Amino acid sequence: MPITLEKIKAKQVTVGVVGLGYVGLPLSLVFADANVKIIGFDIDLNKIKAIDEGRSYIRHIASDRLKNARSLFHATVDFKQIAQCDAVIICVPTPLDQHLEPDLRYIVDTSEAIAPHLQPHTLVSLESTTWPGTTEEVMKPILEKTSLKLGQDLYLCFSPEREDPGNKSFNTKTIPKLVGGANKESLDLAVALYGLAIEHVVPLSGTRVAECAKLFENIFRSVNIALVNELKIICEAMGIDVWEVIHAAQTKPFGFMPFWPGPGLGGHCIPIDPFYLTWKAKEFGLRTRFIELAGEINRAMPKYVIDKVQDCLNTNGKPLKGSKVLILGLSYKSDIDDMRESPSLKLIELLESKGAIADYYDPYIPVIPPTREHAPLTGRKSEALSNKYDCFILATKHSCFSKEEILSHGVPVVDTRNFLPKCEQVVQA
């Protein structure tokens, strides 16, 4: 039977979620919480096995949620089961290639994988962040290679993911959901479907608006983080505490929003998404100067940190080459186990390229898993804090880190997060 508003309202639908990572898994669970049947699809057999066993592989998602969802949620690598789905939601990565240009291979591969199995009158929703036009210019032609046609028996929309792992104020259910449809019927069905699981759904005029809105959210953050990173360097040269400056500015009750400097950008969104718009703008003969400059500043921050480490070691009569350096925190932000695009990975590589011996300490990530960009680091294990190191780099402000313990080893610390008290042992970076 075709998907209809009546079927959705009665929760007589099966939703397929393709990609069971930091976006797809929590989305599947909020649908299951709403008593909607879910089939999860992934090519990673370890994730399928974990779901079958009711075992969470994402730290901030409790295993009990998976166990409680067993009657409604199962996972598979068999894409033939797409035929059982009334709606298919795609949550796959959209990385950049080595030239900072969009790599849509996962969207293309997924579209080609599901197309042969889509039944007439199926709703397909893309959640992966991408350039404006992807849904209708890239996905739609692939899906229509079958007998299905938009406006006849295929419904298509874009609804950007807004996951923020570890956020204690907002979660998948409570973060407002943007939805743009390729036509009115697609929009109406998508709004109704997401409304089963998400508290507030925001309909938009089209897929391109929804695609652009997600990019704008992350461009806003990237540009402002670059601004405070540049301000940090300027303030240091002037002998001014940038953290005190930001806190002071934050007392203004209007017209100011605080952003904080750090060792570089991490996560799958902010370091990557802005360049999807940069690439698309070139099609119209336009340059995105703010985006490009922000990216340049943010990508330079790990090198700035290494320069600080070198200065710190020189002060203590040691060269960088041959020194042992321990990076505190591998995840890209505090209290999560997500290390995608983490600047700590780049710090390890930069240190080792200069002849240093680099280790890391992170209770949230005991072993470095395989990554696309940092494959040689796969399998490295978290080490313990000890005085065998010549320098610590505080890269992530985990709440489980003890300031007293860090300082007790007598090792000089380059602090990139304003975590430690100001003292002779600590160098701000």
C-alpha positions as MATLAB code, in Angstrom:
seq = 'MPITLEKIKAKQVTVGVVGLGYVGLPLSLVFADANVKIIGFDIDLNKIKAIDEGRSYIRHIASDRLKNARSLFHATVDFKQIAQCDAVIICVPTPLDQHLEPDLRYIVDTSEAIAPHLQPHTLVSLESTTWPGTTEEVMKPILEKTSLKLGQDLYLCFSPEREDPGNKSFNTKTIPKLVGGANKESLDLAVALYGLAIEHVVPLSGTRVAECAKLFENIFRSVNIALVNELKIICEAMGIDVWEVIHAAQTKPFGFMPFWPGPGLGGHCIPIDPFYLTWKAKEFGLRTRFIELAGEINRAMPKYVIDKVQDCLNTNGKPLKGSKVLILGLSYKSDIDDMRESPSLKLIELLESKGAIADYYDPYIPVIPPTREHAPLTGRKSEALSNKYDCFILATKHSCFSKEEILSHGVPVVDTRNFLPKCEQVVQA';
ca = [
       0.000    0.000    0.000;
       1.271    3.519   -0.760;
       2.296    5.819    2.061;
      -0.491    8.242    2.970;
      -1.128   10.852    5.624;
      -3.708    8.518    7.144;
      -1.195    5.657    7.419;
       1.364    7.971    8.991;
      -1.087    9.338   11.554;
      -2.066    5.779   12.464;
       1.644    4.823   12.715;
       1.038    2.049   10.210;
       4.336    2.688    8.448;
       7.792    1.137    8.393;
      10.708    3.536    8.233;
      14.107    2.533    6.886;
      17.154    4.426    8.168;
      20.329    4.044    6.103;
      23.507    4.762    8.067;
      23.479    3.923   11.775;
      26.110    6.294   13.100;
      25.845    9.423   15.236;
      22.805   10.584   13.230;
      21.019    7.438   12.115;
      21.071    5.516   15.397;
      19.484    8.205   17.612;
      16.965    9.005   14.871;
      15.967    5.334   14.679;
      15.490    5.235   18.425;
      13.240    8.310   18.626;
      10.995    6.751   15.979;
      10.968    3.486   17.927;
      10.181    5.474   21.097;
       7.156    6.832   19.201;
       6.007    3.260   18.465;
       7.032    3.335   14.782;
       8.584    0.253   13.173;
      12.194    0.835   12.061;
      14.575   -1.123    9.838;
      18.161    0.109   10.117;
      20.638   -0.396    7.283;
      24.429   -0.253    7.494;
      27.399   -1.906    5.813;
      29.228   -2.231    9.161;
      28.526   -5.705   10.531;
      29.804   -4.685   13.970;
      27.004   -2.121   14.277;
      24.398   -4.642   13.148;
      25.613   -7.151   15.729;
      25.643   -4.536   18.496;
      22.060   -3.499   17.737;
      20.947   -7.135   17.692;
      22.557   -7.595   21.110;
      21.040   -4.391   22.504;
      24.496   -2.902   22.972;
      25.148    0.761   22.235;
      28.345    1.706   20.416;
      27.823    5.450   21.005;
      28.659    6.565   24.523;
      25.844    9.074   25.059;
      23.186    6.564   23.932;
      22.284    4.101   26.683;
      22.173    0.412   25.816;
      18.821    0.180   27.596;
      17.305    2.287   24.811;
      18.367   -0.318   22.260;
      17.070   -3.164   24.406;
      13.727   -1.417   24.891;
      13.415   -0.859   21.125;
      13.968   -4.493   20.102;
      10.333   -5.177   19.233;
      10.255   -2.249   16.791;
      13.846   -1.814   15.593;
      16.089   -4.270   13.843;
      19.182   -3.719   11.705;
      20.488   -5.415    8.590;
      23.035   -5.250    5.771;
      20.431   -6.600    3.342;
      19.217   -3.699    1.187;
      16.501   -5.887   -0.314;
      14.565   -5.124    2.859;
      14.149   -1.560    1.565;
      11.131   -3.026   -0.229;
       9.421   -3.337    3.172;
       9.777    0.388    3.905;
       7.180    3.092    3.380;
       9.830    5.760    3.940;
      13.623    5.691    3.690;
      15.809    8.199    5.530;
      19.438    8.507    4.412;
      22.032    9.457    7.050;
      25.421    8.825    5.431;
      28.692   10.821    5.589;
      29.472   13.675    3.201;
      33.239   14.278    3.545;
      35.583   16.493    1.555;
      38.265   15.204   -0.785;
      41.916   16.283   -0.620;
      41.071   19.436   -2.590;
      38.368   20.536   -0.085;
      35.680   19.651   -2.619;
      32.485   17.671   -1.873;
      32.713   13.896   -1.916;
      29.188   12.601   -2.548;
      30.152    8.966   -3.079;
      28.137    7.794   -0.055;
      24.989    9.594   -1.179;
      25.397    8.281   -4.720;
      26.197    4.719   -3.596;
      23.269    4.677   -1.175;
      20.858    6.047   -3.773;
      21.968    3.352   -6.221;
      21.673    0.677   -3.525;
      18.104    1.538   -2.509;
      16.691    2.448   -5.952;
      16.074   -1.127   -7.225;
      14.123   -1.996   -4.075;
      11.912    1.086   -3.655;
       8.234    0.348   -3.942;
       5.812    2.783   -5.622;
       4.764    5.709   -3.411;
       7.780    5.566   -1.099;
       9.052    8.699    0.646;
      12.841    9.210    0.516;
      14.452   11.771    2.810;
      18.093   12.856    2.710;
      19.613   14.096    5.982;
      23.295   14.253    4.994;
      24.666   17.797    4.861;
      25.407   18.821    1.295;
      25.355   21.642   -1.253;
      22.046   23.226   -2.301;
      20.585   21.188   -5.130;
      21.958   17.750   -4.232;
      18.593   16.177   -3.415;
      17.014   17.030   -6.745;
      20.104   17.245   -8.983;
      21.975   14.139   -7.772;
      19.578   11.839   -5.889;
      16.403   12.324   -7.906;
      17.879   11.212  -11.286;
      19.326    8.068   -9.672;
      16.036    7.135   -8.011;
      14.105    7.858  -11.208;
      16.255    5.415  -13.205;
      13.693    2.933  -11.922;
      10.074    3.218  -13.038;
       9.329    5.624  -10.188;
       8.802    9.313  -10.975;
       8.600   12.316   -8.663;
       5.084   13.700   -8.635;
       3.616   10.346   -9.617;
       4.792    7.578   -7.297;
       7.957    8.905   -5.644;
       8.197   11.443   -2.807;
      11.432   13.224   -2.027;
      12.613   15.657    0.666;
      15.660   17.028    2.454;
      15.698   17.294    6.243;
      19.131   18.215    7.627;
      20.436   16.425   10.681;
      21.143   18.675   13.651;
      22.726   16.205   16.039;
      24.945   17.604   18.788;
      26.481   14.645   20.649;
      26.628   15.157   24.381;
      24.322   18.195   24.431;
      22.472   18.018   27.761;
      19.892   20.677   26.840;
      18.691   19.372   23.469;
      18.404   15.939   21.860;
      17.125   14.376   18.645;
      13.506   14.652   19.739;
      13.628   18.251   20.976;
      15.817   19.896   18.317;
      13.475   21.520   15.739;
      13.447   19.601   12.433;
      13.692   21.474    9.139;
      11.975   19.810    6.168;
      12.010   20.852    2.522;
      10.049   18.834   -0.039;
      10.643   18.432   -3.765;
       6.901   19.066   -4.189;
       3.938   19.780   -1.927;
       2.882   16.168   -1.499;
       6.432   15.181   -0.515;
       6.545   18.003    2.019;
       3.185   17.129    3.570;
       4.132   13.470    3.981;
       7.596   14.270    5.369;
       6.268   16.795    7.901;
       3.707   14.262    9.099;
       6.268   11.465    9.296;
       8.878   13.410   11.245;
       6.109   14.805   13.426;
       5.573   11.324   14.849;
       8.964   11.425   16.543;
      10.152   15.063   16.654;
       8.481   17.686   18.832;
       8.689   20.587   16.389;
       8.870   20.215   12.590;
       9.501   23.311   10.459;
       8.264   23.096    6.833;
      10.258   25.024    4.226;
       9.526   26.035    0.643;
      11.883   23.535   -0.977;
      14.844   21.188   -0.676;
      17.427   23.820   -1.634;
      16.346   26.122    1.201;
      16.690   23.266    3.689;
      20.089   22.291    2.281;
      21.328   25.883    2.465;
      19.972   26.464    5.968;
      22.106   23.647    7.385;
      25.196   25.014    5.678;
      24.482   28.498    6.993;
      24.193   27.219   10.569;
      27.667   25.726   10.424;
      29.207   28.557    8.411;
      28.032   30.929   11.144;
      29.859   28.889   13.758;
      32.991   28.367   11.650;
      33.395   32.090   10.922;
      32.884   33.098   14.562;
      35.263   30.446   15.869;
      37.870   31.651   13.385;
      37.309   35.180   14.640;
      38.030   34.262   18.271;
      40.993   32.095   17.235;
      42.492   35.090   15.454;
      41.637   37.305   18.416;
      43.456   34.848   20.691;
      46.680   35.258   18.711;
      46.348   39.040   18.682;
      45.574   39.218   22.399;
      48.566   37.040   23.224;
      50.861   39.411   21.321;
      49.400   42.289   23.352;
      49.638   40.470   26.687;
      45.847   40.315   27.104;
      43.890   37.282   28.355;
      41.471   36.468   25.513;
      39.301   34.321   27.797;
      38.764   37.250   30.150;
      37.979   39.447   27.143;
      35.260   37.045   25.924;
      33.763   36.687   29.402;
      33.719   40.468   29.704;
      31.991   40.899   26.347;
      29.504   38.193   27.329;
      28.082   40.417   30.065;
      26.357   42.494   27.379;
      22.738   41.237   27.397;
      22.169   41.847   23.675;
      24.026   41.793   20.364;
      26.778   39.365   21.457;
      27.129   35.595   21.446;
      30.259   33.989   22.957;
      32.455   31.642   20.939;
      35.605   30.088   22.346;
      39.071   29.517   20.862;
      40.701   26.119   20.712;
      43.311   23.923   19.001;
      41.320   23.688   15.752;
      37.904   22.560   14.565;
      36.505   19.080   15.025;
      33.344   17.119   14.417;
      31.816   16.117   11.128;
      30.039   19.449   10.540;
      31.928   22.682   11.112;
      35.298   21.776    9.528;
      33.599   20.342    6.426;
      30.143   21.730    5.674;
      31.077   25.335    4.794;
      33.146   24.156    1.845;
      30.095   22.538    0.277;
      28.747   26.042   -0.295;
      32.166   27.305   -1.411;
      32.217   24.623   -4.096;
      28.661   25.303   -5.253;
      29.207   29.078   -5.346;
      31.951   28.607   -7.961;
      29.263   27.326  -10.340;
      27.815   30.855  -10.221;
      31.189   32.582  -10.602;
      31.246   33.642   -6.932;
      33.840   33.386   -4.164;
      32.997   32.764   -0.533;
      35.751   34.865    1.000;
      34.558   34.737    4.615;
      34.207   30.943    4.470;
      37.616   30.451    2.890;
      39.377   32.808    5.306;
      37.682   31.183    8.317;
      38.760   27.775    7.090;
      42.327   28.977    6.619;
      42.502   30.379   10.160;
      40.907   27.336   11.795;
      43.078   24.853    9.889;
      46.177   26.747   11.033;
      45.403   26.378   14.752;
      47.031   22.941   15.256;
      50.310   24.357   13.908;
      49.961   27.301   16.306;
      49.631   24.809   19.178;
      52.738   22.909   18.053;
      54.679   26.182   17.964;
      53.574   26.733   21.564;
      54.773   23.240   22.494;
      58.125   23.931   20.885;
      58.466   27.210   22.810;
      57.456   25.450   26.031;
      60.071   22.730   25.545;
      62.761   25.293   24.633;
      62.049   27.116   27.891;
      62.793   23.845   29.678;
      65.968   23.238   27.671;
      64.570   20.498   25.429;
      64.183   20.262   21.643;
      60.900   19.129   20.125;
      62.649   16.334   18.255;
      62.884   13.313   20.520;
      60.620   14.774   23.211;
      57.668   12.784   24.510;
      54.347   14.618   24.317;
      51.002   13.424   25.695;
      47.799   14.883   24.252;
      44.983   15.050   26.801;
      41.717   14.434   24.959;
      41.244   12.828   21.561;
      37.536   13.575   21.036;
      36.745   16.874   19.364;
      34.774   18.216   22.335;
      34.274   17.421   25.987;
      32.565   14.344   27.431;
      31.843   12.459   24.189;
      33.517    9.602   22.336;
      33.299   11.258   18.902;
      36.727   11.909   17.382;
      35.643   12.705   13.816;
      37.894   15.434   12.377;
      39.372   15.982   15.831;
      42.299   18.429   15.874;
      44.046   16.053   18.283;
      44.621   13.645   15.394;
      46.331   16.410   13.455;
      48.387   17.333   16.521;
      49.706   13.770   16.736;
      50.703   13.818   13.077;
      52.351   17.250   13.305;
      54.331   16.268   16.392;
      55.585   13.066   14.797;
      56.459   14.848   11.545;
      58.853   16.979   13.632;
      60.453   13.987   15.323;
      58.547   14.050   18.605;
      57.028   10.971   20.255;
      53.270   11.551   20.555;
      50.743    9.667   22.677;
      47.235   10.491   23.805;
      45.137   10.039   26.932;
      41.339    9.847   26.643;
      39.129    7.584   28.796;
      36.317    7.985   26.234;
      38.422    6.549   23.376;
      40.608    3.674   24.608;
      41.661    2.742   21.055;
      41.740    4.836   17.869;
      39.308    3.276   15.378;
      39.838    3.343   11.596;
      39.437    6.786   10.011;
      39.461    7.997    6.415;
      42.052   10.727    6.911;
      44.305    9.313    9.630;
      44.557    5.598    8.836;
      48.137    5.159   10.187;
      46.891    6.053   13.685;
      44.417    3.147   13.763;
      44.869    0.887   16.791;
      46.795    3.297   18.970;
      45.817    3.030   22.623;
      45.175    5.627   25.276;
      48.129    6.002   27.618;
      48.187    7.041   31.266;
      49.176   10.368   32.729;
      52.734   10.146   34.006;
      55.921   12.138   34.447;
      57.666   10.198   31.672;
      56.452   12.896   29.280;
      58.218   16.161   28.555;
      55.008   18.051   27.827;
      51.224   17.667   28.014;
      48.796   19.286   25.562;
      45.340   19.864   27.034;
      43.267   19.548   23.859;
      39.827   18.530   25.198;
      38.200   19.693   28.436;
      36.690   16.426   29.688;
      34.914   16.800   33.011;
      36.605   13.586   34.175;
      40.020   15.233   33.914;
      41.415   16.241   37.293;
      43.296   19.529   37.297;
      45.166   18.480   40.417;
      46.231   15.147   38.899;
      47.386   16.761   35.652;
      49.548   19.263   37.522;
      50.784   16.718   40.085;
      53.179   15.114   37.599;
      55.214   18.298   37.318;
      55.054   18.193   33.507;
      54.666   21.526   31.671;
      51.235   21.830   30.057;
      50.164   23.669   26.913;
      46.511   24.442   27.687;
      44.332   25.123   24.615;
      41.007   25.247   26.502;
      41.657   27.537   29.477;
      41.073   24.517   31.714;
      43.971   24.799   34.149;
      44.816   27.539   36.638;
      47.369   30.080   35.492;
      50.760   29.136   36.873;
      54.361   28.742   35.766;
      53.729   25.140   34.752;
      50.903   26.070   32.336;
      51.277   27.744   28.954;
      48.089   29.120   27.363;
      47.625   28.318   23.670;
];
